[in-house]
Amino acid sequence: MTKSKKDPNKEMSFLDHLEALRWHLVRTAIFMVVMMVVAFANKSFLFDTVIFGPMNSNFITYRWLCELSEKLSIDLCITQFGFSLIAVELAAQFTTHIWVSFIAALIVGFPYLAWELWRFVKPALTHNELKYTRGVVFFVTLLFVSGVLFGYYLLAPLSINFLGTYQVSESVKNTITINSYISILTTLTLASGLVFQLPVVVFFLSKVGIITPKFMRTYRRHAMVVILIIAALITPSPDVSSQLLVSLPLFLLYELSIFISGYVTRKPGAES
C-alpha cells in the first residue's frame, strides 16, 4: 500500500490514492496536449518527412537495402511504388492530422508518461523492490524507442511496399486511403515498441517466479516458430530475406530475455 507523503509510516486511504492518481493524470494530459499542439503545428515535417517517408524511394531503408543487395548479390532493392494516396471523406485530412499529432505526442512523450507512471507506483514498493527496479524508466524507454525505430525503419517500409504494390490483377489499381496507410504505419510502429518490452516483462515475471530461464530455453524452438510466423504475417513478402531481417532482432530479444531471467533468478532473494 502506498505511503502518505506527510507521514511515511501511514498508509494512504483509497481516496488519497485517487487524489494522487488524479494529479498524475492531469499532468500527463497537459503534457500530451502540449506535445500534440507542437506536432500539429509542424505539419510539413510530420507528414512529408516522417509519415510519407516510407513512400519515398530515397528513404534510408531502401537505400540501405539496395547497398546490401549489391554486397550480398541478392535482390532486396526496392525502387518502385505502385500506389497513391487519396482522402475520400470531407474531414478525412483534418481528422487524420489530429490523430497523427496524438500518435506523435504519445511516442515522443513516452519517457514522461513512463516516468509519471513510475512516480505513482514507486511509493508502494519496498526498499528491496526499489533496489531491483532501479533504472526501470530508462530501460523501458530505451526498449520502446528501439522498438519504434525498428518498426518504422524496417517493418513499416517492407509491409507498406509489399501491400501497396500487390495486385490480384492488372485490372485493379492500388489507390489507398490515407487512413489505411497511416493505420498500417502507426500500428506496426507502436506494436513493435510494445513487443520490445519483452525483456522488462520477463524481468518482473521472473522476479515473482512465473517464468524461469529453464522454461524459456525449453520452449526456445517453439518461440522461434512463433517469431517466424509473426515475421511472415507483418512482412507478407514471399522473400525469405525480408522475413529474416524482421525475425533476427526478435530472436535476439528472446535470447536477451533468457539472460535477464537467469540473472534475476540467480540473485539472492529471488523467487525460485
N, C-alpha and C positions, 0 to 999 in steps of 0.2 A: 504494500500500500504506500502511495506517495506521502512523503512527509511535508508538513507545513513549513513555509519559509520562515515564519516568525518563530516557531518552536520546532526544531528538527526532530524532537522526540515525540511530537504529537502527530498522530495520523490525520490526514485530511478527510473531511466528510465527502459524501457524494456530490453535494452542491459545490464544495470547494474544487473538486475535480472538474466539474462542469465549467466553473468560472475560469480555471486555468486553461482548459481546453478552448474556451471561447476566445480568449486573448491570443492564443496561438493561431486559431483560425482567422481572427481579424487581421493580425499582422501578415499572415500568409496571403489572404485575399487582397490586401492593399498592395503587397509586393507583386502579386500576379497582375493586378490591374495596371500598375506602373510598367511592368515588362511588356504587357500587351500593347499599351499606348506607344511605347518605343518601337516595337516590332511593326505596329500598324503604320507608324509614321515613315518607316523605311521600306515602303512597298517595293520599290525598284530592286533593291538589294535582296529582299526577302524572296521575291518571286523570280526575277530574271536571273539572279546569280545562284540562289540556293534551291528553290523548288524546281525550276526548269533546267537546272544544271545537267541532270542526267539525260536530258533530251538533246544536249549539245555534243557533237562528235569530238569537240575539243576538251570534253570533261576528262579530268585527270585519270579516272579509272580506265576509260577507253584508251587513252594514250599509253597507260601502263600495260594494259593487256596486249596492245599492238607491239610494244617493245618486247614483252615476254614471248609473244608468238615468234618474233624473229630469232630470239636467242634459243628457244626450245624447238623450233621448227614445227609448231602446232598451230592450228587455226583458232585463235581466240580473239582476233581483231574484230572490232565492231565499228562499222563506219556508216551503216545505213539505218535510217529511222523512218519506217513506213507508216507513220500515223501523224495525225494532227489533233489539236485540242479544240473543243468547242464548249460554249456555255448555252444551254437550251432553256434556261429559265431567266426571267427578267432580273431577279435579285441574286442570281447564282454567283456572280463575281464578287458582289459586295459581301454576301454571307460567307463565301469562301475566304475572302480577305480577313474577316473577323476570326474564323475558325483556325486558319493558318497562324494568325497572330497569337492565338491562345496556345497552340501546339509549340510555337517558338518560345513563348514565355515559359511553358512547362519544362522544356528541355534546358533552356538557358538558366532558369531559376531552380533547377533540381537540387543543386547544392544547398540553397537556402531552405527549400522545402524539407530536405533530409535533416538539416540542422534544427529546424523548428520541431520536427517530429521527435528528434533525439532529446531536445530540451524538455519535451513533455514526458518522455519515458524515463529519462535519466534519474529523477528523484526517487523513483520506485525501486531502483536497483540497489543491491547490497554492495558493500565495498569490494568484495571478491568478484562480483559480477561486473562492476565497473572496470576492474583491472583487466578482465578478459575482453571487454568491448572497447578498449581504448583505441581511438583512431577509426571507429566504425564509420563515421560520416565521411571521412576521407576515402576509405576503401569502397564504400557504397557508391560514392560519386565517381571515383576513378573507373569502376566497373561499368557503371551506367554510361558514362561518356564514351568508354571504349566500345561498348555495345552499339551505341547510337552511331558512332563513326563507322563501325563495321557494317551496320545496316545501311547507312546512307551511301557509303563509298563502294560497297560490294553487293549486298543483297538487292537493294533497290534498283541499281542500274541494270544488273543482269535480268532481273524479273521484268522490269519495265520494257527493256529491249525485246525480250522474247515474247511477252504477252502482247505488246503493242504492234509487233510485226507478224504475228502468227495469223495465218489465213486458212480457212477451210476451203476457200475457192477464190480464184482471181476476180470473180464477180462481186465479192464482198470487200468493200474498202473499209479500212480502220479509221474511224473518226471518233475519238474518245472524248467523253465529257470531262471537264476539268475536275469535277467532284470525284469521278472514278480514278483518275490519275493520282490526285492528291491522297485519296484514301489508301491506295496501294503503297505510296511512298511513305506516308506517316505511320501506317500500320506496321510495315516491315521495320522501319527505323525504331519506333517505340518498343515493338515486340523484341527486337534484338537487344535493346537496352535492358529490358526486364530479364531476358534469358541469361544475360551476362551477370546477373545477380546470383547465379547458381553457387559460386563459392561461399558467398555470405549465408545463403540458406543452408548449405551443408555445414557451415561452421556452427550455426545455432542448433541444428538438428543433431549434430554430433555431440554438442555440449550437453544436451539433455538425454543422450543415449538412444535416439531413434535411428540414427544412421551410424555405421561403423565403416572403417576403411576395408575391412574384410568383406562386408556386404557389397560395397561398391566395386571391389575387384572381382567378386564372384559374378556380378551382373555387368561386367565391363563389355562383354560381347553383345549382350542384349542392348546396352546403351549405344554401342556403335551402330547397330542395325537401326535403332530409333533415330539416331542422328542422320544417318544416310537417307532415311525415309523423309525426315524433315527437310533435309537439303534438296531432295528431289521435288518436294512439294513447293517450297518457297523459291526454288530456281528450276522451274519445269522445263529447262532446256535439255534436249537429249544429249548434249555434250557432257561427257563424263568429267572433263577437265573443270568445267564450271562448278559441278557438284562437289568436286574435291576441294576447290578453292573455298567453298562455303563450309564444308564439313570439317576441314582441318582445324580451324580455330575452335570449333565446338569440341572436337576431340581433346585439344589441349586444355580447354576449360574443364572438361571432365577429369582429366588427369590431375590438374591443379586442385580440384575439389577433393580427390582422393588423398593428395598430400596434406591438404588442410585438415581433413577428417582424422588422418593419422597423427598430425601434430596436436590436435585438440585432445584426442583420447590418450595420448602419452603424457599429457600434462598432469601433475598431481592434483587430485580433487575432481578430475573429470569423471563423468558417468561412464560406466562400463556398458 
